[in-house]
Amino acid sequence: MTSSTFGAAPKTNDSVTVNKKSHSHAVIHSLLVALVMLVLLGIPFWLLIVTAGKSQAEAIVPTMKLPSHWQLLQNFATVLTEGKMLQAFFGSIIVTVPSVFLALMLGSMASWVLARRATKPMAMVYALSISGLILPPAVVTVMMLLKMIGLSGTAFGMIGVYVGIYLSTVIFFVTGFIRTIPISLEEAARMDGAKPMRVFFTIIMPLLGPTLATATILVTLYIWNDVFYSLFILSGRMDLLPLNLYNVASAGLYLNNWHLIFAYIILMSLPLLLIFAAAQRRIISGITGGAVK
């Protein structure tokens, strides 16, 4: 009894020591991760806010120093009035909202079919559908096609282009998630006489909340900040936030006015930050539940 008791004591001490070491390593790892994130994210945000609050003389060379006199609200007002930001904001809303809605709706329907029909032709169709993630669209061909059908330089043409481009992103996220949904739910609804459209909107669609939240954020981010496609397709006939910033900066209105450029960027990014903060949990669960699978 005594020898066994004395023999067990060192093992207990060893386990306590191992636990303490693992705990200290976890704390150090967490501190290092927090430090890296602070450097990668904190410094750019700090530079953005500080520069946007400076005067033109102080912001001509962007630095991380605090402004001698904060004029952030004044710079916001200047951007809203002289930069025609409100008009560009409504233009971005007109293009972004229908594009995201159509991409999510059409992509979800296509993903349902691709996930439930496990055949070789459907596998090829799925591979072709998500090829848009790595293959860029032919801008010249798209522009010529829009001119032929009379949609060049219009919001409808821009919406069609965005839906076609980012449909692959939605299909990629949603298809993997639908494959995890038990097919017995759909079979039970069909036995009750439900048609395919009713099965999709009453059974499948409500379960896609987290994944659709993730896809919504990604597609909205791409469209909201896009300059390349809107520059060629709209050709200056419609104001969008990033396109308007590019136009006024290249025209000389914001030349060397870094305080106004940074203030414009803050106001342009604010809606996305609010949406991301509100849907953060759904976004993370959507990534782990859909794309990873």
C-alpha positions as CSV (number, residue, x, y, z in Angstrom):
1,M,0.0,0.0,0.0
2,T,2.7,2.4,1.0
3,S,4.9,1.7,-2.0
4,S,2.0,2.0,-4.5
5,T,0.9,5.3,-2.9
6,F,4.4,6.7,-3.1
7,G,4.7,5.5,-6.7
8,A,1.6,7.3,-7.8
9,A,2.5,10.7,-6.4
10,P,5.2,11.6,-8.9
11,K,2.8,10.8,-11.8
12,T,0.3,13.3,-10.4
13,N,3.0,16.0,-10.1
14,D,4.2,15.2,-13.6
15,S,0.6,15.6,-15.0
16,V,0.2,18.9,-13.2
17,T,3.5,20.2,-14.6
18,V,2.4,19.1,-18.1
19,N,-0.9,20.9,-17.7
20,K,0.8,24.1,-16.6
21,K,3.2,24.0,-19.5
22,S,0.4,23.4,-22.0
23,H,-1.6,26.2,-20.5
24,S,1.4,28.6,-20.6
25,H,2.0,27.6,-24.2
26,A,-1.7,28.3,-25.1
27,V,-1.5,31.7,-23.4
28,I,1.7,32.6,-25.3
29,H,0.2,31.4,-28.6
30,S,-2.9,33.5,-28.0
31,L,-0.8,36.6,-27.2
32,L,1.2,36.1,-30.4
33,V,-1.9,35.7,-32.5
34,A,-3.4,38.8,-30.9
35,L,-0.2,40.8,-31.6
36,V,0.0,39.7,-35.2
37,M,-3.7,40.6,-35.8
38,L,-3.1,44.0,-34.1
39,V,-0.2,44.7,-36.4
40,L,-2.0,43.5,-39.6
41,L,-5.4,45.1,-38.9
42,G,-4.9,47.7,-36.2
43,I,-2.2,49.7,-37.9
44,P,-4.1,50.2,-41.2
45,F,-7.3,51.1,-39.4
46,W,-5.4,53.6,-37.2
47,L,-3.8,55.2,-40.2
48,L,-7.1,55.4,-42.0
49,I,-8.9,57.1,-39.1
50,V,-6.1,59.4,-38.2
51,T,-5.5,60.6,-41.7
52,A,-9.2,61.1,-42.3
53,G,-9.3,63.4,-39.3
54,K,-6.5,65.7,-40.4
55,S,-6.4,68.8,-42.4
56,Q,-4.9,68.9,-45.9
57,A,-1.6,70.3,-44.8
58,E,-1.2,67.5,-42.2
59,A,-2.4,64.7,-44.4
60,I,-0.4,65.5,-47.5
61,V,2.1,62.9,-46.3
62,P,0.1,60.2,-44.4
63,T,1.6,59.3,-41.1
64,M,0.4,57.7,-37.9
65,K,0.6,60.8,-35.8
66,L,-2.5,62.2,-34.2
67,P,-3.9,65.4,-35.9
68,S,-3.4,68.7,-34.1
69,H,-7.1,69.4,-34.6
70,W,-9.6,66.7,-35.4
71,Q,-11.9,67.6,-38.3
72,L,-13.2,64.2,-39.2
73,L,-16.9,65.3,-39.3
74,Q,-15.9,68.3,-41.4
75,N,-14.1,66.0,-43.9
76,F,-17.2,63.7,-44.0
77,A,-19.4,66.7,-44.8
78,T,-17.0,67.8,-47.6
79,V,-17.0,64.4,-49.1
80,L,-20.8,64.1,-49.0
81,T,-21.3,67.5,-50.7
82,E,-18.4,67.9,-53.2
83,G,-17.8,64.3,-53.9
84,K,-21.5,63.5,-54.8
85,M,-21.4,60.6,-52.5
86,L,-25.1,60.4,-51.8
87,Q,-25.9,60.0,-55.5
88,A,-23.2,57.3,-55.8
89,F,-24.5,55.6,-52.7
90,F,-28.0,55.1,-54.1
91,G,-26.4,54.0,-57.4
92,S,-24.5,51.3,-55.5
93,I,-27.7,50.2,-53.7
94,I,-29.6,50.0,-57.0
95,V,-26.9,47.7,-58.5
96,T,-25.9,45.7,-55.4
97,V,-29.2,44.7,-53.9
98,P,-30.8,43.1,-57.0
99,S,-27.4,41.5,-58.0
100,V,-27.0,39.8,-54.6
101,F,-30.6,38.7,-54.4
102,L,-30.6,37.2,-57.9
103,A,-27.2,35.5,-57.4
104,L,-28.4,34.0,-54.1
105,M,-31.8,32.8,-55.4
106,L,-30.6,31.4,-58.7
107,G,-27.4,29.9,-57.1
108,S,-29.4,28.2,-54.3
109,M,-31.8,26.6,-56.8
110,A,-29.0,25.4,-59.0
111,S,-27.1,24.1,-55.9
112,W,-30.1,22.1,-54.8
113,V,-30.3,20.3,-58.2
114,L,-26.5,19.8,-58.3
115,A,-26.4,18.4,-54.8
116,R,-29.2,15.9,-55.2
117,R,-28.4,14.5,-58.6
118,A,-25.1,12.6,-58.1
119,T,-24.3,11.6,-61.7
120,K,-21.2,12.1,-63.8
121,P,-22.9,14.7,-66.1
122,M,-24.0,16.7,-63.0
123,A,-20.5,16.5,-61.6
124,M,-19.2,18.0,-64.8
125,V,-21.9,20.7,-64.7
126,Y,-20.9,21.4,-61.1
127,A,-17.2,21.7,-62.0
128,L,-18.2,24.1,-64.8
129,S,-20.4,26.1,-62.6
130,I,-17.7,26.8,-60.0
131,S,-15.0,27.4,-62.6
132,G,-15.9,31.1,-62.4
133,L,-14.0,31.2,-59.1
134,I,-10.7,30.9,-60.9
135,L,-11.5,31.9,-64.5
136,P,-12.0,35.6,-65.1
137,P,-14.7,36.6,-67.5
138,A,-13.8,38.1,-70.9
139,V,-14.6,41.8,-70.4
140,V,-14.3,42.7,-74.0
141,T,-16.7,40.0,-75.1
142,V,-19.2,41.0,-72.3
143,M,-19.0,44.6,-73.4
144,M,-19.7,43.7,-77.0
145,L,-22.6,41.5,-76.0
146,L,-24.2,44.2,-73.8
147,K,-23.9,46.7,-76.7
148,M,-25.6,44.3,-79.1
149,I,-28.6,43.9,-76.8
150,G,-28.7,47.5,-75.7
151,L,-27.8,47.1,-72.1
152,S,-24.3,48.7,-72.1
153,G,-24.0,51.5,-69.6
154,T,-27.2,50.6,-67.8
155,A,-28.0,49.3,-64.3
156,F,-29.7,46.2,-65.8
157,G,-26.6,45.3,-67.8
158,M,-24.4,45.8,-64.7
159,I,-26.7,43.6,-62.6
160,G,-26.6,40.8,-65.2
161,V,-22.8,40.9,-65.3
162,Y,-22.5,40.7,-61.5
163,V,-25.0,37.8,-61.3
164,G,-23.1,35.9,-63.9
165,I,-19.8,36.5,-62.3
166,Y,-20.6,35.7,-58.7
167,L,-23.1,32.8,-59.3
168,S,-20.1,30.5,-59.0
169,T,-19.4,31.7,-55.5
170,V,-22.9,31.0,-54.3
171,I,-23.0,27.5,-55.9
172,F,-19.7,26.7,-54.3
173,F,-20.9,27.5,-50.8
174,V,-24.5,26.2,-51.0
175,T,-23.9,22.9,-52.7
176,G,-21.7,21.5,-50.0
177,F,-24.2,22.5,-47.3
178,I,-27.2,21.0,-49.1
179,R,-25.4,17.7,-49.3
180,T,-25.4,17.5,-45.5
181,I,-29.2,18.0,-45.3
182,P,-31.0,14.6,-44.9
183,I,-32.9,13.8,-48.1
184,S,-35.6,12.2,-45.9
185,L,-37.0,15.6,-45.2
186,E,-37.6,16.2,-48.9
187,E,-39.1,12.7,-49.4
188,A,-41.5,13.3,-46.5
189,A,-42.7,16.5,-48.1
190,R,-43.1,14.9,-51.5
191,M,-45.2,12.1,-49.9
192,D,-47.5,14.8,-48.6
193,G,-48.0,16.1,-52.2
194,A,-45.5,19.0,-52.1
195,K,-44.2,20.2,-55.5
196,P,-40.5,20.8,-56.1
197,M,-40.8,24.6,-55.7
198,R,-42.6,24.2,-52.4
199,V,-40.1,21.6,-51.2
200,F,-37.3,24.1,-51.9
201,F,-38.9,27.2,-50.3
202,T,-40.3,25.4,-47.3
203,I,-37.7,22.7,-46.5
204,I,-34.4,23.7,-48.1
205,M,-34.4,27.5,-48.1
206,P,-35.0,27.9,-44.3
207,L,-32.0,25.7,-43.6
208,L,-29.6,27.7,-45.7
209,G,-29.6,30.7,-43.4
210,P,-25.9,30.5,-42.2
211,T,-24.5,29.6,-45.6
212,L,-26.5,32.3,-47.4
213,A,-25.3,34.8,-44.9
214,T,-21.7,34.0,-45.7
215,A,-22.4,34.1,-49.4
216,T,-24.2,37.4,-49.0
217,I,-21.3,39.1,-47.3
218,L,-18.8,37.9,-49.8
219,V,-20.8,38.8,-52.9
220,T,-21.8,42.1,-51.4
221,L,-18.2,42.9,-50.6
222,Y,-17.1,42.1,-54.1
223,I,-19.8,44.1,-55.8
224,W,-19.7,47.1,-53.4
225,N,-16.0,47.6,-53.9
226,D,-15.8,46.8,-57.6
227,V,-14.2,49.3,-59.9
228,F,-12.9,47.2,-62.8
229,Y,-16.1,45.9,-64.3
230,S,-18.1,49.0,-63.6
231,L,-15.5,51.2,-65.2
232,F,-15.7,49.3,-68.5
233,I,-19.4,48.4,-68.5
234,L,-21.0,51.6,-67.2
235,S,-18.5,53.9,-69.0
236,G,-19.3,56.8,-66.6
237,R,-23.1,56.8,-67.3
238,M,-23.9,55.8,-63.7
239,D,-22.3,56.7,-60.4
240,L,-21.2,54.0,-58.0
241,L,-19.3,54.5,-54.8
242,P,-15.9,53.0,-55.7
243,L,-16.2,54.2,-59.3
244,N,-17.1,57.7,-58.2
245,L,-14.0,57.8,-55.9
246,Y,-11.8,56.7,-58.8
247,N,-13.3,59.3,-61.1
248,V,-13.0,62.3,-58.7
249,A,-9.5,61.3,-57.6
250,S,-8.3,60.8,-61.1
251,A,-9.9,64.1,-62.2
252,G,-7.9,66.1,-59.6
253,L,-10.7,66.9,-57.1
254,Y,-9.0,64.9,-54.4
255,L,-5.4,65.3,-55.7
256,N,-3.1,65.3,-52.7
257,N,-6.3,65.5,-50.5
258,W,-5.6,62.3,-48.7
259,H,-7.8,63.3,-45.8
260,L,-10.8,63.4,-48.1
261,I,-9.9,60.2,-49.9
262,F,-9.6,58.4,-46.5
263,A,-12.8,59.9,-45.3
264,Y,-14.6,58.7,-48.4
265,I,-13.2,55.2,-47.9
266,I,-14.5,55.2,-44.3
267,L,-18.0,56.2,-45.3
268,M,-18.0,53.8,-48.2
269,S,-17.0,50.9,-46.0
270,L,-19.3,51.7,-43.1
271,P,-22.4,49.8,-44.4
272,L,-20.3,46.7,-44.9
273,L,-18.8,46.9,-41.4
274,L,-22.3,47.2,-39.9
275,I,-23.6,44.2,-41.9
276,F,-20.6,42.1,-41.0
277,A,-20.8,43.0,-37.3
278,A,-24.5,42.0,-37.2
279,A,-24.1,38.7,-39.1
280,Q,-20.7,37.6,-37.8
281,R,-21.9,34.4,-36.1
282,R,-23.9,33.3,-39.1
283,I,-20.9,34.0,-41.4
284,I,-18.6,31.8,-39.4
285,S,-21.1,29.0,-39.0
286,G,-21.8,29.2,-42.7
287,I,-18.2,28.8,-43.7
288,T,-17.7,25.8,-41.3
289,G,-21.0,24.2,-42.3
290,G,-20.9,24.7,-46.1
291,A,-17.7,25.4,-47.9
292,V,-15.5,23.2,-45.7
293,K,-17.8,20.2,-46.4
